[in-house]
Amino acid sequence: MTSAPAGTVYVVDDDPAIREAIAVLARSVHLPAREFDSALAFLEAYTPAGPACLVTDVCLPGMDGLELQQALAERDPGLPVIVVSGHGDIAMAVEMMRRGALDFIEKPFRNHVLLARIREALERDAERWRRQRAEAGAALRLARLTPRETEVAHHLARGESNKQVARAFALSPRTVEAHRASILRKLEVRSVAGLATLLLAAGAGAAAAPAPEPCSSTESPP
């Protein structure tokens, strides 16, 4: 058996036997599992803090699975949800799938099937957290730039030459070269290719470059 990905499995089911069975299954592959007997109890305790997935029943006391999914959409819309439903609840489970649930498994479930879905959910959420960390780190580095450097960086990342950028901003090529050197130094990248990668990681693709503003050709280099 392959090792399980890192992450926490949250189990919401008002049937203690089902709830415990899912939690024991997760712990059997060394995954931490937290159990809740209602959607409200889960929402009161849950704080996004790392890769995780939710395994939930459809029919729950007080707040059903659909309402839980809607509440999560406001708090942590990326959390993968696996629906475990009885035969009579399939229509609602399908609706939860339509609204973004990863999968639904009919009770009684097979352990290996549910465990495979849990692995998939945690791997997907781990990738989401990696992407979010990369975006946050890139955004912090980009915040080191001045507004003009940010504009020039977008144009450079689109593959424009120093002369093209100079014309766009009515600058001298030497001034653009000075901006370019400052941008690479502040962002700790060695090339324009690295700059483009950083912009993409920050969710600020070069295609979204702001339009150049009128400026004096006598602008001084940074």
C-alpha positions as CSV (number, residue, x, y, z in Angstrom):
1,M,0.0,0.0,0.0
2,T,1.3,3.4,-0.9
3,S,1.8,6.0,1.8
4,A,-1.0,8.4,2.4
5,P,-0.6,12.1,1.6
6,A,-0.5,14.6,4.5
7,G,-3.6,16.3,5.7
8,T,-6.6,16.1,8.1
9,V,-9.8,14.2,7.4
10,Y,-12.9,15.8,8.8
11,V,-15.8,13.4,9.2
12,V,-19.4,14.6,9.7
13,D,-22.1,12.0,10.3
14,D,-24.8,11.7,12.9
15,D,-24.4,7.9,12.9
16,P,-21.6,7.2,15.4
17,A,-20.8,3.8,13.9
18,I,-20.3,5.2,10.4
19,R,-18.4,8.2,11.8
20,E,-16.0,6.0,13.8
21,A,-15.5,3.6,10.9
22,I,-14.4,6.4,8.5
23,A,-12.1,7.9,11.2
24,V,-10.5,4.6,12.0
25,L,-10.0,4.0,8.2
26,A,-8.2,7.3,7.9
27,R,-6.1,6.7,11.0
28,S,-5.1,3.2,9.7
29,V,-2.9,5.0,7.1
30,H,-1.7,7.5,9.7
31,L,-4.0,10.4,8.7
32,P,-5.4,12.5,11.6
33,A,-9.2,12.4,11.6
34,R,-11.6,14.6,13.5
35,E,-15.2,13.5,14.0
36,F,-18.4,15.6,14.3
37,D,-22.0,14.6,14.7
38,S,-23.5,17.6,13.0
39,A,-22.6,20.2,10.4
40,L,-22.9,23.0,12.9
41,A,-20.4,21.3,15.3
42,F,-18.0,21.0,12.4
43,L,-18.4,24.6,11.3
44,E,-17.8,25.9,14.8
45,A,-14.5,23.9,15.1
46,Y,-13.1,24.2,11.5
47,T,-10.5,26.7,10.7
48,P,-8.5,26.4,7.4
49,A,-4.9,25.6,8.5
50,G,-3.5,23.2,5.9
51,P,-4.4,20.4,3.5
52,A,-7.7,18.7,4.5
53,C,-10.8,17.1,3.2
54,L,-14.4,16.7,4.4
55,V,-16.3,13.4,4.4
56,T,-19.9,14.1,5.1
57,D,-23.3,12.5,5.1
58,V,-26.1,14.2,3.3
59,C,-28.9,14.0,5.9
60,L,-27.7,15.6,9.0
61,P,-29.5,17.0,12.1
62,G,-30.2,20.8,11.9
63,M,-28.2,21.5,8.7
64,D,-28.1,19.1,5.8
65,G,-25.2,18.4,3.5
66,L,-26.2,21.0,0.9
67,E,-26.5,23.7,3.5
68,L,-23.1,22.7,4.9
69,Q,-21.6,22.9,1.4
70,Q,-23.1,26.4,1.0
71,A,-21.6,27.5,4.3
72,L,-18.2,26.2,3.3
73,A,-18.4,28.1,0.0
74,E,-18.1,31.3,2.0
75,R,-15.4,30.1,4.5
76,D,-13.2,27.8,2.5
77,P,-14.6,27.1,-1.0
78,G,-11.6,25.0,-2.0
79,L,-12.0,22.4,0.7
80,P,-12.6,19.0,-1.1
81,V,-15.8,17.4,-0.1
82,I,-16.6,13.7,-0.3
83,V,-20.3,12.8,0.1
84,V,-21.2,9.5,1.7
85,S,-25.0,8.9,1.2
86,G,-27.6,6.3,1.7
87,H,-29.6,5.1,-1.3
88,G,-32.5,7.4,-0.6
89,D,-30.3,10.5,-0.6
90,I,-28.7,10.0,-4.0
91,A,-30.5,13.0,-5.5
92,M,-29.2,15.4,-3.0
93,A,-25.7,13.8,-3.3
94,V,-25.8,14.4,-7.0
95,E,-26.8,18.0,-6.4
96,M,-23.8,18.4,-4.1
97,M,-21.6,17.0,-6.9
98,R,-23.1,19.5,-9.3
99,R,-22.1,22.3,-6.8
100,G,-18.5,21.1,-6.6
101,A,-18.2,18.1,-4.3
102,L,-15.3,15.8,-5.4
103,D,-17.3,12.6,-5.3
104,F,-20.1,10.7,-3.6
105,I,-20.0,7.2,-2.4
106,E,-23.1,5.2,-1.5
107,K,-23.5,3.4,1.8
108,P,-22.4,0.8,2.7
109,F,-19.1,1.9,1.3
110,R,-16.0,-0.2,0.4
111,N,-13.0,0.8,2.5
112,H,-10.5,0.8,-0.4
113,V,-12.8,3.0,-2.5
114,L,-13.4,5.6,0.1
115,L,-9.7,5.6,1.1
116,A,-8.7,6.2,-2.6
117,R,-11.1,9.2,-2.7
118,I,-9.6,10.5,0.5
119,R,-6.1,10.3,-0.9
120,E,-7.2,12.1,-4.1
121,A,-8.9,14.8,-2.1
122,L,-5.9,15.4,0.1
123,E,-3.5,15.4,-2.8
124,R,-5.7,18.0,-4.5
125,D,-5.9,20.2,-1.4
126,A,-2.1,19.9,-0.8
127,E,-1.6,21.3,-4.3
128,R,-4.0,24.1,-3.6
129,W,-2.1,25.1,-0.4
130,R,1.3,24.9,-2.3
131,R,-0.1,27.2,-4.9
132,Q,-1.5,29.6,-2.3
133,R,1.9,29.8,-0.5
134,A,3.7,30.4,-3.8
135,E,1.2,33.2,-4.7
136,A,1.6,34.8,-1.3
137,G,5.4,34.6,-1.5
138,A,5.5,36.0,-5.0
139,A,3.2,38.9,-4.0
140,L,5.4,39.8,-1.1
141,R,8.4,40.0,-3.4
142,L,6.5,42.1,-6.0
143,A,5.5,44.5,-3.3
144,R,9.2,45.6,-3.2
145,L,8.9,47.3,-6.6
146,T,7.9,50.9,-7.1
147,P,4.7,51.5,-9.2
148,R,6.8,52.4,-12.3
149,E,9.0,49.3,-11.8
150,T,5.8,47.2,-11.6
151,E,4.7,48.6,-14.9
152,V,8.0,48.0,-16.6
153,A,8.2,44.5,-15.1
154,H,4.9,43.5,-16.8
155,H,6.1,44.8,-20.2
156,L,9.5,43.0,-19.9
157,A,7.8,39.8,-18.9
158,R,5.8,40.0,-22.1
159,G,9.0,39.7,-24.0
160,E,9.4,43.4,-25.0
161,S,12.9,44.7,-25.5
162,N,14.3,47.6,-23.6
163,K,13.8,49.8,-26.6
164,Q,10.1,48.8,-26.9
165,V,9.5,49.5,-23.2
166,A,11.3,52.8,-23.6
167,R,9.0,53.8,-26.4
168,A,5.9,52.7,-24.4
169,F,6.8,54.9,-21.4
170,A,8.7,57.7,-23.3
171,L,11.9,56.8,-21.5
172,S,15.5,56.4,-22.6
173,P,16.7,52.8,-23.1
174,R,19.3,53.5,-20.4
175,T,16.6,54.4,-17.9
176,V,14.7,51.2,-18.8
177,E,17.9,49.2,-18.4
178,A,18.3,50.7,-14.9
179,H,14.7,49.8,-14.1
180,R,15.4,46.3,-15.3
181,A,18.5,45.8,-13.2
182,S,16.6,47.2,-10.1
183,I,13.6,44.9,-10.7
184,L,15.8,41.7,-11.0
185,R,17.8,42.7,-8.0
186,K,14.7,43.4,-5.8
187,L,12.9,40.3,-6.9
188,E,16.0,38.1,-6.5
189,V,15.6,36.6,-10.0
190,R,18.4,36.3,-12.6
191,S,16.5,36.8,-15.8
192,V,13.4,38.1,-17.4
193,A,12.2,34.5,-17.7
194,G,12.4,34.3,-13.9
195,L,10.5,37.5,-13.7
196,A,7.7,36.1,-15.9
197,T,7.6,33.0,-13.7
198,L,7.3,35.1,-10.6
199,L,4.5,37.2,-12.1
200,L,2.6,34.1,-13.0
201,A,3.0,32.6,-9.6
202,A,1.6,35.8,-8.1
203,G,-1.4,35.5,-10.3
204,A,-0.3,38.7,-12.1
205,G,0.4,37.3,-15.6
206,A,2.2,39.5,-18.0
207,A,-0.8,39.7,-20.2
208,A,-2.5,41.8,-17.5
209,A,0.1,44.6,-17.7
210,P,-1.3,48.0,-16.9
211,A,-1.4,50.5,-19.7
212,P,1.5,52.9,-19.7
213,E,0.9,56.3,-18.2
214,P,2.1,59.5,-19.8
215,C,5.4,60.5,-18.3
216,S,8.4,62.8,-18.9
217,S,11.3,61.4,-20.9
218,T,13.5,63.0,-18.3
219,E,12.5,60.4,-15.6
220,S,15.5,59.5,-13.5
221,P,16.6,55.9,-13.0
222,P,15.9,54.3,-9.6
